[in-house]
Each structure stands twice: as structure tokens, then as C-alpha cells.
Amino acid sequence: MTVSGIIILLLIGAIAGWLAGQIVSGYGYGLVGNIVVGIVGAVVAGFILPRVGLGFGGGVIASILHATLGAVILLYLIRLVKKV
């Protein structure tokens, strides 16, 4: 992976993590935390979405939507675990 690829990955992760934090209110983790949540959310979405038949196509916007949806799922799972 090139340096520009890593920078794009981090930017998409940050945007997706921030959006997910806005959607799931009360779950902002700062810049680094949002990047981690966005990247892990993209992995979660990459595992779950194809199994349910959802796909957003290609491109940066589709990647952000994909990662955001996965991050929202991840934040809801974190919320469920914290309640227990």
C-alpha cells in the first residue's frame, strides 16, 4: 500500500467514524478513536453487507457510506456491551 493509499484510508476512516458518532449520539471518541471506529466499521461492513446483499458500488462516496454503516453497527454493538 502506498503512502497516498494509507492517507486516503485514514481520511475515509475519520469521516466515517465522525458520521457514525453523529448518527449514534453520545459516541464520539476523538480524532484517533473515530479513525479506528471508521476503519473497524469498514471491516465489519465488508463482512456483513455482502452476506445480506447490500452493495454501494465503487468510489470514495460509496466507501464512506460503507464504512459509516459498519461503524454505526459497531457503535450499537459497543453500546449493547456497555449496558450489560
C-alpha positions in Angstrom: 0.0 0.0 0.0 1.3 3.4 -0.9 1.5 6.4 1.3 -1.3 8.1 -0.5 -3.4 4.9 -0.1 -2.8 5.0 3.6 -3.7 8.7 3.8 -7.0 8.1 1.9 -7.8 5.1 4.2 -7.3 7.3 7.3 -9.4 10.1 5.8 -12.2 7.8 4.9 -12.0 6.2 8.4 -12.1 9.6 10.1 -15.1 10.8 8.1 -16.9 7.5 8.6 -16.2 7.4 12.3 -17.3 11.1 12.7 -20.5 10.4 10.8 -21.2 7.3 12.9 -20.6 9.3 16.0 -23.1 11.9 14.9 -25.7 9.2 14.0 -25.2 7.3 17.2 -25.4 10.3 19.5 -23.1 10.3 22.5 -20.4 8.1 21.0 -17.6 10.4 19.8 -14.1 9.1 20.5 -11.9 12.0 19.3 -10.0 12.0 16.1 -7.9 8.9 16.6 -10.9 7.0 18.1 -13.1 8.0 15.2 -10.5 6.8 12.7 -10.2 3.5 14.4 -14.0 3.1 14.6 -14.3 4.0 10.9 -11.7 1.5 9.8 -13.0 -1.3 12.0 -16.5 -0.3 10.9 -15.4 -0.7 7.2 -14.1 -4.2 8.1 -17.4 -5.1 9.8 -19.4 -3.8 6.9 -17.2 -5.7 4.5 -18.1 -8.9 6.3 -21.8 -8.3 6.9 -23.1 -6.3 3.9 -22.3 -8.8 1.1 -24.0 -11.5 3.1 -27.3 -9.6 3.2 -27.0 -8.5 -0.4 -26.1 -4.8 0.1 -23.6 -3.0 -2.1 -22.9 0.6 -2.8 -20.7 0.3 -5.9 -17.3 1.9 -6.1 -15.8 5.3 -5.4 -14.9 7.4 -2.5 -18.5 8.3 -1.5 -19.5 4.6 -1.6 -16.5 3.8 0.6 -17.5 6.4 3.1 -21.1 5.1 3.2 -19.9 1.5 3.5 -17.5 2.4 6.4 -20.1 4.6 8.1 -22.8 1.9 8.1 -20.3 -0.6 9.5 -19.2 2.0 12.1 -22.8 2.6 13.1 -23.3 -1.2 13.6 -20.1 -1.3 15.6 -21.1 1.6 17.8 -24.5 0.0 18.5 -22.7 -3.3 19.5 -20.4 -1.3 21.8 -23.5 0.3 23.3 -25.1 -3.1 23.9 -22.0 -4.5 25.5 -21.5 -1.4 27.8 -25.1 -1.7 29.1 -24.5 -5.3 30.2 
